[in-house]
Amino acid sequence: MTTKAKYQAVLELGETLNIQNGNVTEENGVLKVIGTAKNPYEKNILWDKIKEIGGENPSDIMANISVADDSVYARHIVKSGETLGGIAKKYFGNPAKYQDIFKANSDILKNPDLIHPDQELIIPNL
């Protein structure tokens, strides 16, 4: 199995996330991946996938993923049925962090229990 085939799921995730300025080369059994993620959250998703396949410190892949917008952790479009607690759990693993999301969006949210589909929320860097 080639290194590129081994990390195919990472490359597909990069396409799904629409990583910009992407370049993938394979040299001496080492896959070199370059690109720009929209935000730190998407960069972390890519790294998590790399570690899932190659372990904590993979030696057969070198990734240089930059971030286009590091002023926020992510931007989230609210879907029907979502809550701030659920969104906080998705991004931070802790529903209690909903307060941080609420504070970061106080210009558009007046009540943490009232969010609406299609609102774009800032997920702050914590």
QUISUL-V594873 format. One record per residue. RES is the residue in one letter. PHI is phi in whole degrees, -180 to 180 (none if undefined). NEAR is the number of other C-alpha atoms within 10 Angstrom. D_LAST is the distance of its C-alpha to the last C-alpha in Angstrom with 1 decimal. Layout:
res;phi;near;d_last
RES;PHI;NEAR;D_LAST
RES;PHI;NEAR;D_LAST
This chain:
res;phi;near;d_last
M;none;5;39.5
T;-75;11;38.1
T;-62;16;34.5
K;-62;19;33.9
A;-66;11;35.2
K;-58;14;33.0
Y;-100;18;29.8
Q;-55;13;31.1
A;-63;15;28.4
V;-68;22;25.7
L;-65;20;27.9
E;-66;11;28.3
L;-63;15;24.6
G;-58;21;24.2
E;-67;12;26.9
T;-61;9;25.4
L;-80;15;22.1
N;59;15;24.4
I;-62;23;23.2
Q;-92;17;24.9
N;53;11;27.3
G;-73;16;27.6
N;-149;11;30.1
V;-129;13;31.2
T;-134;11;33.9
E;-125;15;35.4
E;-141;10;37.1
N;53;7;38.8
G;79;12;36.9
V;-114;16;33.4
L;-87;20;31.5
K;-111;17;29.8
V;-122;18;27.2
I;-130;17;25.8
G;176;19;23.9
T;-125;19;21.1
A;-86;25;18.5
K;-64;19;17.3
N;-155;18;13.6
P;-59;20;11.3
Y;-61;20;11.5
E;-68;21;15.3
K;-63;21;15.5
N;-63;14;14.0
I;-60;16;16.5
L;-63;22;19.2
W;-63;16;18.5
D;-60;15;18.5
K;-68;16;21.8
I;-60;21;23.2
K;-68;14;22.5
E;-61;13;23.9
I;-86;15;27.1
G;-104;15;27.4
G;92;11;25.7
E;-60;11;23.0
N;-130;9;24.8
P;-66;13;27.1
S;-101;11;29.8
D;-103;17;31.2
I;-146;19;28.4
M;-123;16;26.8
A;-120;14;23.9
N;-121;13;22.7
I;-107;21;20.2
S;-95;18;18.8
V;-125;17;16.4
A;-72;14;17.9
D;-134;13;14.9
D;-102;15;11.8
S;-74;13;11.1
V;-134;15;9.2
Y;-74;20;7.9
A;-165;18;11.1
R;-122;14;13.9
H;-126;14;15.5
I;-93;12;19.2
V;-66;17;20.0
K;-107;13;22.9
S;-54;10;25.5
G;91;9;24.8
E;-77;12;21.0
T;-125;18;19.1
L;-63;22;15.6
G;-62;19;15.5
G;-66;17;16.8
I;-67;20;14.3
A;-61;20;11.4
K;-64;15;13.4
K;-62;11;14.0
Y;-88;16;10.5
F;-118;16;8.8
G;75;12;12.3
N;-146;13;12.1
P;-62;16;13.8
A;-67;14;12.9
K;-74;18;9.4
Y;-58;20;11.8
Q;-61;14;11.6
D;-67;17;8.2
I;-67;22;9.9
F;-59;24;13.0
K;-62;16;12.0
A;-68;17;10.7
N;-119;17;14.2
S;-63;13;16.3
D;-72;8;18.7
I;-116;13;19.8
L;-111;17;19.1
K;-107;12;21.2
N;-144;9;21.0
P;-66;16;18.3
D;-91;11;21.3
L;-121;9;22.6
I;-121;21;21.1
H;-128;15;23.6
P;-54;11;24.3
D;77;11;23.7
Q;-71;13;21.0
E;-98;15;18.4
L;-106;21;14.9
I;-85;19;11.9
I;-101;24;8.9
P;-74;18;6.0
N;-72;15;3.8
L;-112;9;0.0
